[in-house]
Amino acid sequence: MKNRYAWLDACLLEKPGAEKDYKAEWGWFRYRVGEKMFAAICEPGQEHGQYAGHMLLTVKCEPTLGELLRAQYPNAVKPGFYMDKRCWNSVFLDEALPEEVLRGMCDTSCRLVFERLTKKLQREILSAAEK
């Protein structure tokens, strides 16, 4: 990952309840909240077409926002790699994307996943984050 995104790991892990693991079978670093993935970083091999050889950040998004971001940043934002292309975007981390846009995408992804958790689990995560 280029130095301009050195902050990315910390940004993802600062979300309440965020955890990181490595899924060896996929070659992905996954960021999860409440056992649900909200982001992943990977580098697909040559067999993966337009995604091949690019370090990717994949995040959940609202479908209309995802389309807008792909239109606004066509070289950097693509439909989600190995995910539902309507609800996930992949960012080529070797392309220039404004930091505030990428941070916003990370925030939105975590929020969308967090909102789908049970109310009980949401309360537990927020309570633990306050300590």
C-alpha positions in Angstrom: 0.0 0.0 0.0 1.4 3.4 -0.9 2.4 5.8 1.9 -0.5 8.1 1.1 -2.8 5.5 2.6 -0.7 4.6 5.7 -3.5 5.9 7.9 -6.1 3.5 6.4 -5.6 0.6 8.8 -5.9 2.8 11.9 -9.0 4.6 10.4 -10.7 1.2 10.0 -9.8 -0.1 13.4 -10.9 3.1 15.2 -14.5 2.3 14.5 -16.4 1.1 17.6 -16.2 -2.7 17.8 -13.9 -3.0 14.8 -11.7 -6.1 14.6 -9.2 -7.2 12.0 -8.2 -10.7 10.9 -6.6 -12.4 7.9 -8.6 -14.8 5.8 -5.8 -17.0 4.4 -8.0 -18.9 2.0 -8.9 -15.6 0.3 -5.6 -13.6 1.0 -7.8 -10.8 2.5 -7.4 -8.7 5.6 -10.9 -8.3 6.8 -12.3 -5.6 9.1 -15.4 -6.6 10.9 -17.9 -5.3 13.4 -20.1 -7.7 15.3 -18.7 -10.5 13.2 -19.9 -8.8 10.0 -17.4 -7.6 7.4 -17.4 -3.9 6.6 -14.1 -3.6 4.7 -11.4 -5.8 3.2 -7.9 -5.2 1.8 -6.5 -7.6 -0.8 -4.4 -7.8 -4.0 -6.1 -10.0 -6.6 -4.0 -12.1 -8.9 -3.6 -11.9 -12.7 -6.7 -14.1 -13.3 -9.0 -11.4 -11.9 -9.2 -9.1 -15.0 -9.5 -5.3 -14.2 -8.8 -6.0 -10.5 -5.5 -7.9 -11.2 -2.4 -6.5 -9.5 -4.1 -3.7 -7.7 -4.1 -3.3 -4.0 -7.9 -3.0 -3.2 -10.0 -1.7 -0.4 -13.5 -3.1 -0.6 -16.3 -1.4 1.4 -20.0 -1.5 1.6 -22.0 1.4 0.1 -25.5 2.6 -0.6 -26.3 1.6 -4.2 -26.9 5.2 -5.5 -23.8 6.5 -3.8 -21.7 3.6 -5.1 -22.8 4.4 -8.7 -22.0 8.1 -8.1 -18.5 7.4 -6.8 -17.7 5.1 -9.7 -18.8 7.8 -12.1 -16.9 10.5 -10.4 -13.7 8.5 -9.9 -13.7 5.9 -12.7 -10.0 5.1 -12.4 -10.1 4.5 -8.7 -13.5 3.2 -7.7 -14.9 0.0 -9.2 -17.8 -2.4 -8.5 -16.9 -4.5 -5.4 -14.4 -7.3 -6.1 -16.0 -10.7 -5.3 -19.0 -8.9 -3.7 -22.5 -7.8 -4.6 -21.6 -5.1 -7.2 -24.7 -3.0 -6.2 -23.8 -2.7 -2.5 -20.0 -2.9 -2.5 -17.2 -0.8 -4.1 -13.6 -1.5 -4.5 -11.0 1.3 -4.4 -7.7 0.9 -6.3 -5.3 2.1 -3.6 -2.6 2.7 -6.3 -4.9 5.5 -7.8 -5.3 9.0 -6.4 -8.5 9.4 -4.4 -9.1 12.4 -2.1 -8.5 11.3 1.5 -11.8 12.7 2.7 -13.6 10.6 0.1 -11.9 7.4 1.2 -12.5 8.2 4.9 -16.1 8.9 4.1 -16.4 5.6 2.3 -14.9 3.8 5.3 -17.3 5.6 7.7 -20.3 4.8 5.6 -19.4 1.1 5.2 -19.0 0.6 9.0 -22.3 2.5 9.7 -24.3 0.4 7.2 -23.0 -2.8 8.7 -23.4 -1.6 12.3 -27.1 -0.6 11.6 -27.8 -4.2 10.5 -26.7 -5.7 13.8 -29.2 -6.5 16.5 -30.0 -3.6 18.8 -28.6 -5.6 21.7 -25.2 -6.1 19.9 -25.1 -2.4 19.0 -25.6 -1.4 22.6 -22.9 -3.9 23.7 -20.4 -2.5 21.2 -21.1 1.1 22.0 -20.9 0.4 25.8 -17.5 -1.3 25.4 -16.3 1.6 23.2 -17.1 4.1 26.0 -14.8 2.3 28.5 
